[in-house]
Amino acid sequence: DGIFYDTYGEHFTDLEDFHSLMAGCLAKPNGIYSFFNGLAPDNLFFHGVACNCVKIQLEHIGLDTEFAQCQIQVDEKDWDGVRRKYWHGRETYYLPVVTW
């Protein structure tokens, strides 16, 4: 079984609230959970900090977290007309892979 939470536009505390509620729903072993990782999209350093904060947060509720590196290629013209970019100047997306 798996869960994907689309967190685009959510605040970190909203994600934290969801994690605390979600932990009670994880009954089957060997499941997988992931979410849209748009944390701190403007700055790679702070994105890394946010990823580590999520990892620690999930460890506290008994979940293991890895971030799979996915190569992406987005041309700047693809963002034309988009009010808020998902990320800025990166070619790697860090996909959260959470297991229990």
C-alpha positions as CSV (number, residue, x, y, z in Angstrom):
1,D,0.0,0.0,0.0
2,G,1.1,3.6,-0.5
3,I,0.3,7.1,0.3
4,F,1.2,10.2,-1.7
5,Y,0.5,13.7,-0.2
6,D,0.5,16.6,-2.6
7,T,2.0,19.3,-0.4
8,Y,2.4,22.0,-3.0
9,G,1.7,25.3,-1.3
10,E,1.5,23.8,2.1
11,H,3.5,25.2,5.1
12,F,6.0,23.0,6.9
13,T,3.8,22.9,10.0
14,D,0.9,21.6,7.8
15,L,3.1,18.7,6.7
16,E,4.1,18.1,10.3
17,D,0.4,17.9,11.3
18,F,-0.4,15.5,8.4
19,H,2.5,13.3,9.5
20,S,1.3,13.0,13.0
21,L,-2.2,12.0,11.8
22,M,-0.9,9.7,9.1
23,A,1.2,7.6,11.5
24,G,-2.0,6.1,12.9
25,C,-3.1,4.9,9.5
26,L,0.0,2.9,8.7
27,A,-1.3,-0.6,9.6
28,K,0.2,-2.8,6.9
29,P,3.9,-3.6,6.9
30,N,6.2,-2.7,4.0
31,G,4.2,0.3,2.8
32,I,5.5,3.4,1.2
33,Y,4.7,7.1,1.6
34,S,5.9,10.1,-0.3
35,F,5.0,13.7,-0.8
36,F,5.7,16.5,-3.2
37,N,9.0,17.9,-2.0
38,G,8.8,21.6,-2.7
39,L,10.3,22.6,0.6
40,A,12.4,25.8,0.3
41,P,12.4,25.7,-3.5
42,D,14.4,28.9,-3.9
43,N,17.6,27.8,-2.1
44,L,19.3,24.5,-2.4
45,F,21.0,24.8,1.0
46,F,17.7,25.5,2.8
47,H,16.1,22.7,0.8
48,G,18.6,20.3,2.2
49,V,18.0,21.6,5.7
50,A,14.2,21.2,5.3
51,C,14.7,17.6,4.0
52,N,16.8,16.8,7.1
53,C,14.1,18.3,9.3
54,V,11.4,16.1,7.7
55,K,13.7,13.1,8.0
56,I,14.2,13.7,11.8
57,Q,10.5,14.4,12.2
58,L,9.5,11.1,10.6
59,E,12.1,9.2,12.6
60,H,10.4,10.4,15.8
61,I,7.2,8.6,14.7
62,G,9.1,5.4,13.6
63,L,9.5,6.0,9.9
64,D,12.6,5.6,7.7
65,T,13.2,8.3,5.1
66,E,15.5,8.3,2.1
67,F,15.6,10.9,-0.7
68,A,15.9,9.4,-4.2
69,Q,17.7,11.7,-6.6
70,C,15.7,12.2,-9.8
71,Q,17.3,14.1,-12.7
72,I,15.0,16.7,-14.2
73,Q,15.3,19.0,-17.1
74,V,13.0,22.0,-17.2
75,D,13.6,24.8,-19.7
76,E,13.0,28.3,-18.3
77,K,10.4,28.9,-21.1
78,D,8.4,26.0,-19.6
79,W,7.7,28.3,-16.6
80,D,6.3,31.1,-18.7
81,G,2.9,32.1,-17.2
82,V,3.5,30.0,-14.0
83,R,3.0,32.3,-11.0
84,R,5.1,30.1,-8.6
85,K,7.8,27.8,-9.8
86,Y,8.1,24.4,-8.2
87,W,11.9,24.9,-7.9
88,H,14.6,27.2,-9.1
89,G,17.7,26.4,-11.0
90,R,18.0,22.8,-10.1
91,E,18.5,19.7,-12.2
92,T,17.9,17.2,-9.3
93,Y,14.6,16.6,-7.6
94,Y,14.8,14.8,-4.2
95,L,11.9,12.4,-4.0
96,P,11.0,11.4,-0.4
97,V,10.7,7.6,0.0
98,V,9.3,6.8,3.4
99,T,8.9,3.3,4.7
100,W,8.1,1.5,7.9
